[in-house]
Amino acid sequence: MTQKNNYLFVYGTLLDEQNEFAIYLKQNCNFYGKGRFKGRLYNLGEYPGAVLDEKGDNYVCGSILEVKNISEVLIRLDEYEGFVHNQKEPNLFVKL
């Protein structure tokens, strides 16, 4: 995977200071600023899901983090989120 920058947008449970991975991110990132994108949030039970909707009027709000070691953090994030590279299933999301 080629990284263009060291910034990560997070929302939902990753903003919860009680969340184990949010704590990890706080230790390995610097807060850059607030951010948002045109889209919708859905309640998926234990966590929210976001869908890009450029034509809609709604926004998904979150935080932009500057990641200190992007390669290491993305590996840990993929493990936390259950993302498996080069496999369509059982991934619940698409990385942009």
Secondary structure by P-SEA (a helix, b strand, c coil): ccccccbbbbcccccccccaaaaaaaacccccccccccccccccccbbbbbbbccccbbbbbbbbbcccaaaaaaaaaaaaccccccccccccccc
